[in-house]
């Protein structure tokens, strides 16, 4: 039942509609205060009264019934207590009936969302810095699909630019097909680093690099064969990591895909009088919008990120007719997105308002920043492997007789990497710590996974669940119901705010409340209906935690 909507339907405030009232209703911090609360300061301006006066007026006008059994005015808040028995019965039955579909919505029915994320660079290592864009984007894809949207996950490959000319120069001077086939990305990274070391003393290498990139653009057979080899090796290597992290894409159309689609953008900018010349380069002046000029073409006529991103946005709108197009990219690129969004707006693209930069903070390890050019990178594959290895060591120490230890270690290790990047607000910078993410106590992935394993153990011992009664729930039982009842709202909020961390925080809260219930409430050996109720609650927790982790891309072992 939509309790917020129901409460709002019973409240009359002149000039304020029911949807607005419903949107203001929140869940109090403790169950003792009530199940829902309406902060009355929201209406002070419209009613010209203090929040305390408004709360008392609305309380006196509110009629309780078999749904809302009690209403109280406290310090300017209107607190509501629902019929907890009826609410709990319906909620538990719904979760048990719907299972993996519990929490799904059709709110996005008929709407398409494009999500541009991960966007790895060809011939460069997949390092820890790519973690956030990859797992945030993947989680958003899963969340929006769960909410009924058609989602197009796009890996906008960095497969265009002078760096490929540099790589060909490096390949010809210091490598071979055999070495590249054998060393794969390690070899490509090594010769790329060597190129930059040599170019410091020999600037003519940059002229060679520009020459080879021009050959790629012109369709030269040898240059493009090498470029395609580098691309193939990169995609084969990163696919292993995507598979570990449960990440999938619908499109790998990268920068090079838009090479023949930029001319139309340049022509339209010219026709609309937006393109200006500055030091032989072509720009769009954004001074009146408090931004530096958006560089469209360099002085030599070559394109830039903005040009290619505009061509990509137009292509995506024409191809997918998106409702929203999200770009999961670090906050360092804030200006870039503001600029090219504004240019598309100036080009009279009404859908420019539907482009959105989903910014996130940087990820680093405790020893600081990384640079591909200098060879200072921490490979994401190494981080995942190290987490799996540490998980395996912990399992060997704590439960050496556990069946399928390797598979459990894989799920715990990879899950911990994902969870570590999604456990805080996405805009925060993250310093990744192996010990912290693999802690079995506190706010970590293994803590939630272990909670589900505990549920599985209880359910396997409890047998078939019979009839249960929710009319006399104790404090721990209702606390669990209350958190379970918020799952749908959390998923909606995570989608609306583009914030997967809402789901990680929710999973931690539900696991914590369940573990308190588990230690305080006897399940086996209780009176039959009490046992059935507690088994039902355990099954509901197992279901909701599994659904939450599925949305994050995290697998849960059956036993731990």
Helices and strands as residue ranges (DSSP letters): H 3-9, H 18-24, E 25-26, G 31-33, E 36-39, G 40-43, H 44-47, H 51-61, E 68-74, E 77-82, H 84-98, G 99-101, E 112-116, G 128-130, H 131-146, E 150-154, H 162-174, H 177-199, H 204-218, H 221-244, G 255-258, H 262-271, E 275-278, E 281-284, G 287-289, E 294-297, H 305-320, E 324-330, G 331-333, H 334-346, G 350-354, E 355-360, E 363-365, H 380-398, H 405-422, E 430-432, H 434-437, H 445-462, H 475-484, H 487-496, H 501-520, H 528-552
